[in-house]
Amino acid sequence: SQIKAHHDRVRALGCVVHGCVPCTIHHAHSGSLADAGWTRGGAQRGVSEALIIPICIQIHSAGQFAIDGGFGVRSWEAKFGTQMDFLREVSDSLGYDVFELAIKWGYTKDGRHKL
């Protein structure tokens, strides 16, 4: 599927923070995305399969600095960089705009999916 192919390409980039592989796929949400109008806030609400960043498990869901493990999105972004900036890096590395892809796949900027 297109989603799996996109996930595989993103995962192959390696962790955007540490550069390591293997890494996990983080569905960007809240924080800088909410500030830019791409999500509505709360964890995992309004995420798109296109708006993903590759990060190692230690800063994704395990470890003291895990974005989805209790450290929190704002704290994580203050420490490592914003998800918006990392999504732009991912777009540059892949050669296509992940924000345009999210819209193509039915995501609206206010975080709702088109019906």
Helices and strands as residue ranges (DSSP letters): H 2-12, E 24-27, H 31-35, E 52-55, H 57-60, H 73-80, H 83-94, H 98-104
